Amino acid sequence: MALRITPPQVPAERPIALEFRVAEPKEGASVKQFEVVHEKLFHLFLVSQDLQWFAHLHPDADMDGRFRLTTQLPKPGVYRLLADFYPRGGTPQLLPRTLTTAGYVKPIEEGIPALSADLAPKHGENLNVELSLDPPEPIAGKKAMLFFKVSPADGLEPYLGAWGHMLAASADLADTIHEHPFFAEGGPQLQFNLFFPRATMYRVWVQFQRQGVVNTVAFTVPVSKLH
C-alpha cells in the first residue's frame, strides 16, 4: 500500500488529503477491485500516540482504484494509521503506517503513554457502556472474552453492518486488533473474543449505534503473562 499525503509536511489542526494506492505484491499492478466489508470498501483508523484521540473513517474510491479522504489531525504529534481492506481474490489486510506532524521533534519512544487499567463504566452520546472480562485479567496468547453491557438498549442499531466495532491497540501502538462481536442480538449484552498478543496495557475503543447516533467509548485493559 502506498500512501500520499498533501501537503507532504503534515500539518496539525489543518486539513490534509490522504490518497491510498493498493498494489499486487508480485507485479505491482494497481488493485482496482475490492470486497465490501461491513458496508464499506475501505476502513481507516487513526489513533494519536497518547491514545487520547481515535477516528474511524472511510475513504472514497476513484475509478482507478485509489482511495481518497480529507481529514484533520487535532494536535501536533505522532499518529498511527491503520488501513483495513479486502482486495478481491486476495485476503483481508490491516496495514499500519506512522505519521508525524511537521515540526514535532519529540522522540517516538518518549511519547509512549504510561497507561493504568480503566474498566469503569463509560458514557457515550446517548448510551452507557459497562465492561466485564473473562478471565478477569486477560492472559497474552489466550482467548479473552469481553462482555459489554449497554443501557438503555432500546434503539440499538447495527453500525456499518455489525452490532459493534472494536479497535484494540497496545500502549506502544505496535499491536492493533480490529474485531466485531462474536455474539450479539441487539443488546443489552455484546461479546467480543480477542487474543491479545503481548503482556502490556491495551486501549480498547468500542463503537455502538443507538437511534442513529454512533457512540465511541474507550477502556484500558491490562494483559498479563502466562505463568
PELINZI-V770357 format. One line per field, one symbol per residue. phi: phi as a letter, one per 20 degrees, with the letter a starting at -180 (. if undefined). psi: psi as a letter, one per 40 degrees, with the letter a starting at -180 (. if undefined). burial: b if it has 9 or more other C-alpha atoms within 8 Angstrom, else e. A space follows every 10 residues. Layout:
BEGIN
phi=???
psi=???
burial=???
END
This chain:
BEGIN
phi=.dcddcffef eembfcddcd cdcffedmff eddcefclmc ebdcdccfff mecbbccbfe eefenfdcbd bbefafqdcd dcddbcffnd cgccdebddc fgnedfggff effeedgbdf gcdefbbdcd ccccfgcgdg ndfddddddd bfefnfcfdl mbfacccdcf gemfdccdcc gfbacnnedc dddcdffcea ecececccdc lndeddcccd deddffe
psi=hhhhhhidgh iifiiihhhh hhihddeeih hehiihhfei dhhhhhhide fehhihigii iideeihiih ahhdiiahih hhhhighhea iiighiihih ihehehidde ehigiihgei iihadfhihi hiihidhihh eihhhhhhhi iiehehiihf eieiihhhhi deedhihhii hdhhfeiehh hhhihhdiha ihhhhihihh fehhhhiiih hhhiih.
burial=eeeebbeeeb bbbebbbbbb bbbbeeeeeb beebbbbeeb bbbbbbbbbe beebeeebbe beeebbbbbe ebbeebbbbb bbbbbbbeee eeeeeeeebb bbeeeeeeee bbbeeebebe ebbbeebbbb bbbbeebbbb eebbbbbbbb bebeebbbbe ebbbbbbbbb bbbebbeebb beebebbbbb bbbbbbebbb bbbbbbbbbb eeebbbbbbb bbbbeee
END
